[in-house]
Amino acid sequence: MTAIDTSLAARASSFDRRRLTNSVATVLIGLCIVLALIPLGLVLTYTISKGSRAIGVGFLSHSMRNVTPLSGAGGAYHSIIGTVEQVLIASVISVPLGLMVAIYLVEYGRGRLAATVRFFVDVMTGVPSIVAGLFIYAFWVIGLHKGFSGLAAGLALSVLMLPVVIRSSEEMLKLVPDELREASLALAVPRWKTILRVVLPTASAGLTTGVMLAVGRVTGETAPLLLTAFGFDSIHTDPLRGPQSGLPLFVFAQARSSFQVAIDRAWAGALTLIAIVLVLTVIARVLAGRNRLAA
């Protein structure tokens, strides 16, 4: 056997090993995905089976005002309004600020200041939700005498949402190839315009995913709402003043009851909460896709 034949045989053997390794890794990854999706599927199936008993037009269009404990009437309309307003307030605060911090860390951040910002972001990521609620309760509700409100709840949720937006956006911006930045800068395009017209559109899908992860993170939080929104059984559309309900508070209050009708409403509220997050995710994906095509 010549040296050329030996080299070809070695290359073929190496190729076969790589192909076998790739196949095994693909199968293992697929199994891991299936194992991760099984609990999710079970939770969704169980929630749908339980929540479908009480959910309906009446549940989505009525509040709990003047509803007796044994009454099958009442709904979560007031809580849906509160959740949408509170999450919207948190998003308006956290998303722009989080994106700006992430852009600074990736595009401009160097030295001690950037390291300090990353350190505090990491610390905020591990802050329990009840601590965020206590902070807003002490500072806003009691310290500034603003009282319970949807705005206070939104501020508490923004404390939890901000570090998630920053960390996820930072990782997505890092994935944008440096060659795209260099090509834009080589054409004498200003750095800020390169970020707006090249970097952000390229990373838009990942940024959308990160934002929706942050939204999903805070939408189901109950502890901060107990200390800031406090809860209210009637429809209250003004988030700037007065107690306000939210779907997590609604589920918490109904689940504490010993009556089956309230337990059914709790499951229906949980199903509604999942549906809201799903709808927001789909809308965000569609908008991100259109913006990317327009860019």
C-alpha positions in Angstrom: 0.0 0.0 0.0 1.4 3.4 -1.0 1.6 6.4 1.2 -1.3 8.0 -0.8 -3.5 5.0 -0.2 -2.7 5.1 3.5 -3.5 8.8 3.6 -6.8 8.3 1.8 -7.8 5.5 4.1 -7.0 7.6 7.2 -9.1 10.4 5.9 -12.0 8.1 5.2 -11.7 6.6 8.6 -11.6 10.1 10.2 -14.6 11.1 8.1 -16.6 8.1 9.2 -15.8 8.8 12.9 -16.9 12.4 12.5 -20.1 11.3 10.8 -20.9 8.8 13.5 -20.1 11.4 16.2 -22.4 13.9 14.5 -25.2 11.3 14.2 -24.9 10.3 17.9 -24.9 14.0 19.0 -27.9 14.7 16.8 -29.9 11.8 18.4 -28.9 12.9 21.9 -29.9 16.5 21.3 -33.2 15.4 19.9 -33.8 13.2 23.0 -32.9 16.1 25.3 -35.4 18.4 23.4 -38.1 15.7 23.8 -37.4 15.3 27.5 -37.5 19.1 27.9 -40.8 19.4 26.0 -42.6 16.5 27.9 -43.0 18.5 31.2 -44.1 21.6 29.2 -46.7 19.5 27.3 -48.0 18.0 30.5 -48.4 21.4 32.2 -50.2 22.9 29.1 -52.4 19.9 28.7 -53.4 19.8 32.4 -54.0 23.6 32.5 -56.1 23.5 29.4 -58.2 20.6 30.7 -58.8 22.3 34.0 -59.1 25.9 32.7 -61.6 25.1 29.9 -64.3 24.3 32.5 -64.8 27.9 33.6 -63.4 30.0 30.7 -65.8 31.6 28.4 -67.3 34.8 27.2 -68.7 35.6 30.6 -65.4 34.9 32.3 -63.5 37.2 29.9 -66.0 40.0 30.0 -67.0 40.3 33.7 -65.2 41.2 36.9 -65.6 39.8 40.4 -67.6 42.7 41.8 -70.4 41.6 44.0 -69.7 37.9 43.3 -70.5 35.6 46.2 -68.2 32.8 47.1 -70.6 30.1 45.9 -71.6 31.9 42.7 -70.5 30.5 39.4 -70.6 34.0 37.9 -67.8 36.5 37.7 -64.7 36.6 35.6 -61.2 38.0 35.2 -61.8 40.9 32.9 -60.6 43.4 35.5 -57.5 41.3 36.1 -56.7 41.0 32.3 -56.8 44.8 32.0 -54.5 45.2 35.0 -52.0 42.6 33.8 -51.9 44.2 30.3 -51.4 47.7 31.7 -48.8 46.6 34.3 -46.7 44.6 31.8 -46.9 47.4 29.3 -45.6 49.9 31.8 -42.8 47.5 32.7 -41.9 46.9 29.1 -41.9 50.7 28.2 -39.4 51.2 31.0 -37.3 48.1 30.7 -37.0 47.4 26.9 -35.5 50.7 25.7 -33.3 51.0 28.8 -32.2 47.4 28.6 -31.4 47.7 24.9 -29.4 50.9 25.4 -27.4 49.3 28.2 -26.7 46.2 26.1 -25.6 48.3 23.1 -23.2 50.2 25.4 -21.8 47.0 26.8 -21.2 45.4 23.4 -20.4 48.3 21.2 -18.8 50.9 23.5 -18.2 49.4 27.0 -14.6 48.9 28.0 -12.7 48.9 31.3 -14.0 49.2 34.8 -17.3 50.9 34.1 -18.5 48.2 31.8 -17.4 45.5 34.3 -19.2 47.3 37.1 -22.4 47.5 35.0 -22.2 43.8 34.2 -21.7 43.0 37.9 -24.8 44.9 38.9 -26.8 43.3 36.1 -25.8 39.9 37.3 -26.7 40.8 40.9 -30.1 42.1 39.7 -30.7 38.9 37.8 -30.7 36.9 41.1 -32.9 39.3 43.1 -36.0 37.5 44.4 -39.3 39.0 43.1 -40.4 39.8 46.6 -37.4 42.0 47.1 -38.3 44.0 44.1 -41.8 44.4 45.4 -40.6 45.5 48.8 -38.3 48.0 47.2 -41.1 49.7 45.3 -43.4 49.4 48.3 -40.9 51.2 50.6 -39.7 53.7 48.0 -42.9 54.5 46.0 -45.9 53.4 47.9 -44.8 54.4 51.4 -41.8 56.7 50.9 -43.3 59.0 48.3 -46.9 58.4 49.5 -48.1 57.4 46.1 -50.2 54.5 47.3 -51.1 51.2 45.6 -51.5 51.4 41.9 -50.8 49.7 38.6 -47.9 52.0 38.0 -46.3 50.8 41.2 -46.7 47.2 40.1 -45.2 48.1 36.7 -42.2 49.7 38.4 -41.7 46.5 40.5 -42.0 44.3 37.4 -39.5 46.5 35.5 -36.9 45.9 38.2 -37.2 42.1 37.5 -37.5 42.6 33.7 -34.5 44.9 33.2 -31.6 42.5 33.9 -33.2 39.8 31.7 -33.5 42.2 28.8 -29.9 43.4 29.2 -28.3 40.0 29.4 -30.3 38.4 26.6 -29.8 41.4 24.3 -26.1 41.6 25.1 -25.7 37.9 24.1 -27.7 38.4 20.9 -25.7 41.5 19.9 -22.4 39.6 20.4 -23.6 37.0 17.8 -23.7 39.7 15.1 -20.5 39.1 13.0 -17.9 41.8 13.3 -17.5 41.7 9.5 -20.8 43.4 9.1 -19.8 46.2 11.4 -16.5 46.6 9.7 -18.1 46.7 6.2 -20.5 49.4 7.3 -17.8 51.5 8.9 -15.5 51.0 5.9 -18.2 52.8 3.9 -17.9 55.8 6.2 -21.2 55.1 7.9 -21.3 56.5 11.4 -21.1 54.0 14.2 -24.5 55.0 15.6 -26.1 54.5 12.2 -24.3 51.2 11.8 -25.8 50.0 15.1 -29.3 51.1 14.1 -29.3 50.0 10.5 -27.0 46.9 10.5 -26.5 45.5 14.0 -30.0 45.8 15.5 -31.9 44.5 12.3 -29.5 41.5 12.1 -30.1 40.6 15.8 -33.8 41.5 15.8 -35.1 37.9 16.0 -32.8 37.2 19.0 -33.7 40.5 20.6 -37.4 39.8 20.3 -36.9 36.4 21.9 -35.0 38.0 24.8 -37.7 40.6 25.3 -40.5 38.0 25.3 -38.5 35.9 27.8 -38.4 38.9 30.0 -42.2 39.5 29.5 -42.9 35.9 30.3 -40.7 36.2 33.4 -42.7 39.0 34.9 -46.2 38.3 33.7 -46.8 35.6 36.2 -45.2 37.2 39.2 -47.6 37.5 42.2 -45.4 38.7 45.1 -44.6 42.1 43.7 -48.2 42.8 42.9 -49.3 42.0 46.4 -47.1 44.8 47.7 -47.8 47.3 44.9 -51.1 46.8 43.1 -52.7 45.2 46.2 -55.7 43.8 44.2 -59.2 45.1 43.4 -62.3 43.1 42.4 -63.8 45.8 40.2 -62.8 47.1 36.8 -60.1 49.8 37.3 -58.5 51.0 34.0 -56.4 53.9 35.5 -53.0 52.5 36.4 -51.8 55.8 37.9 -53.9 55.8 41.1 -55.8 53.3 43.2 -55.4 49.5 43.7 -55.6 47.4 40.7 -55.9 43.7 40.1 -53.8 41.4 37.9 -54.1 37.8 36.6 -51.5 36.5 39.1 -53.4 38.1 41.9 -56.7 36.8 40.6 -55.3 33.2 40.4 -53.8 33.5 43.9 -57.0 34.8 45.4 -59.2 32.2 43.7 -56.9 29.3 44.4 -57.0 30.1 48.2 -60.7 29.4 48.3 -62.1 26.1 49.4 -65.0 26.2 46.9 -64.7 24.4 43.6 -66.1 27.2 41.5 -63.3 29.5 42.7 -60.7 26.8 42.0 -62.1 26.5 38.4 -61.8 30.2 38.0 -58.2 30.0 39.2 -57.4 27.4 36.5 -59.2 29.6 33.9 -57.1 32.6 35.0 -53.9 30.6 34.6 -55.0 29.5 31.1 -55.8 33.1 30.2 -52.3 34.1 31.4 -50.7 31.6 29.2 -52.8 32.7 26.2 -51.8 36.3 26.7 -48.1 35.5 26.8 -48.6 33.4 23.6 -50.4 36.2 21.8 -47.8 38.8 22.8 -45.1 36.4 21.5 -46.7 35.9 18.2 -47.3 39.7 17.7 -43.7 40.5 18.6 -42.4 37.9 16.2 -44.5 39.3 13.4 -43.5 42.8 14.0 -39.8 41.9 14.3 -40.0 40.0 11.0 -41.6 43.0 9.2 -39.0 45.4 10.6 -36.2 43.1 9.5 -37.6 42.9 6.0 -38.1 46.7 5.9 -34.5 47.2 7.0 
